[in-house]
């Protein structure tokens, strides 16, 4: 019984294990930019700056189509918003797939978008 106890104690301490690096309890996530070429579905556009931290990304509504990163067609039915650039704008942030904060400063935005009237033109611009 004593050898079993010593062997289990030795295995619990595991002197042959490689020490793992210590990490803090709340490790910071890697900050990356939002890819506009992956956004589609139900979208809520937030304008309240107090809720900016709860949003998926920061966007700028471009007045000109030539400088926009994403051309968006606003769907009237959320079932048809199934490809890139097709958004169904909802009135409730609780039912949205993406919550985006709209800023008036182009330099603070992750990407810019412009509404188009033609469904076939919606999508990501190749850069």
C-alpha positions as CSV (number, residue, x, y, z in Angstrom):
1,X,0.0,0.0,0.0
2,X,2.9,2.4,0.8
3,X,4.5,1.9,-2.7
4,X,1.2,2.6,-4.3
5,X,0.8,5.8,-2.3
6,X,4.4,6.9,-3.2
7,X,3.9,6.1,-6.8
8,X,0.6,8.1,-7.1
9,X,2.3,11.0,-5.2
10,X,5.2,11.0,-7.7
11,X,2.8,10.9,-10.7
12,X,0.8,13.8,-9.2
13,X,3.9,16.0,-8.9
14,X,5.1,14.8,-12.4
15,X,8.8,15.9,-12.2
16,X,9.2,15.2,-16.0
17,X,6.6,17.6,-17.2
18,X,7.6,20.8,-19.1
19,X,6.6,23.9,-17.1
20,X,3.8,25.8,-18.7
21,X,4.0,29.6,-19.0
22,X,1.9,31.5,-16.6
23,X,-0.9,33.5,-18.0
24,X,-3.1,36.1,-16.3
25,X,-6.7,35.1,-15.5
26,X,-8.2,37.5,-18.0
27,X,-5.9,37.3,-21.0
28,X,-6.4,40.0,-23.5
29,X,-7.8,38.8,-26.8
30,X,-5.9,39.5,-30.0
31,X,-7.2,42.6,-31.5
32,X,-7.9,42.3,-35.2
33,X,-9.8,44.4,-37.7
34,X,-13.3,43.5,-38.8
35,X,-13.5,41.9,-42.2
36,X,-16.4,43.5,-44.1
37,X,-16.4,40.7,-46.6
38,X,-18.0,38.4,-44.0
39,X,-20.9,40.5,-42.9
40,X,-24.4,39.6,-44.0
41,X,-27.7,38.9,-42.3
42,X,-29.5,40.9,-39.7
43,X,-27.7,44.1,-38.7
44,X,-28.5,46.8,-36.1
45,X,-26.8,50.2,-36.5
46,X,-26.0,51.7,-33.1
47,X,-25.6,55.4,-32.8
48,X,-25.3,55.8,-29.0
49,X,-21.6,56.3,-28.1
50,X,-22.2,54.8,-24.6
51,X,-22.8,51.4,-26.2
52,X,-19.8,51.5,-28.5
53,X,-17.9,48.9,-26.5
54,X,-20.8,46.4,-26.9
55,X,-20.7,46.5,-30.7
56,X,-19.1,44.1,-33.1
57,X,-17.3,46.9,-35.1
58,X,-17.2,50.6,-36.0
59,X,-18.4,51.6,-39.4
60,X,-18.6,54.8,-41.4
61,X,-21.4,55.4,-43.9
62,X,-19.7,56.7,-47.0
63,X,-21.6,59.3,-49.0
64,X,-19.8,58.3,-52.2
65,X,-19.7,54.7,-53.6
66,X,-16.2,55.0,-55.0
67,X,-14.5,55.1,-51.6
68,X,-16.7,52.5,-49.7
69,X,-15.2,49.1,-48.7
70,X,-18.6,47.4,-48.8
71,X,-21.7,48.1,-50.9
72,X,-24.8,47.2,-49.0
73,X,-28.3,46.4,-50.3
74,X,-31.0,46.8,-47.7
75,X,-33.3,43.8,-47.9
76,X,-36.9,43.9,-46.8
77,X,-37.0,40.3,-45.7
78,X,-34.3,38.8,-43.5
79,X,-34.5,35.5,-45.2
80,X,-33.0,37.0,-48.3
81,X,-30.0,38.6,-46.5
82,X,-27.9,35.5,-47.1
83,X,-24.8,36.9,-49.0
84,X,-22.1,39.4,-48.4
85,X,-23.5,43.0,-48.6
86,X,-27.1,42.0,-48.2
87,X,-28.3,43.4,-44.8
88,X,-31.7,43.3,-43.2
89,X,-31.7,46.3,-40.9
90,X,-33.6,45.6,-37.6
91,X,-35.0,47.9,-35.0
92,X,-33.9,45.8,-32.1
93,X,-30.3,45.0,-31.2
94,X,-31.4,41.8,-29.4
95,X,-32.4,40.1,-32.7
96,X,-29.4,41.2,-34.8
97,X,-26.6,39.0,-36.0
98,X,-24.3,42.0,-36.0
99,X,-24.4,45.3,-34.0
100,X,-22.3,48.0,-35.7
101,X,-21.6,51.4,-34.3
102,X,-21.9,54.2,-36.8
103,X,-19.4,56.9,-36.4
104,X,-19.1,60.3,-38.2
105,X,-15.3,60.2,-38.2
106,X,-13.9,58.1,-41.1
107,X,-10.5,57.6,-39.3
108,X,-12.1,55.8,-36.4
109,X,-14.0,53.2,-38.5
110,X,-13.0,49.6,-39.1
111,X,-14.6,49.9,-42.6
112,X,-16.9,52.1,-44.6
113,X,-20.1,51.1,-46.4
114,X,-22.4,52.7,-48.9
115,X,-26.1,51.8,-49.7
116,X,-26.8,50.7,-53.3
117,X,-30.1,50.5,-55.0
118,X,-29.2,47.5,-57.2
119,X,-29.1,44.1,-55.4
120,X,-26.5,42.7,-57.9
121,X,-24.0,45.4,-57.0
122,X,-23.9,44.6,-53.3
123,X,-20.8,43.0,-51.9
124,X,-17.2,43.5,-51.0
125,X,-14.9,45.6,-53.1
126,X,-11.8,43.9,-54.2
127,X,-8.7,45.8,-53.0
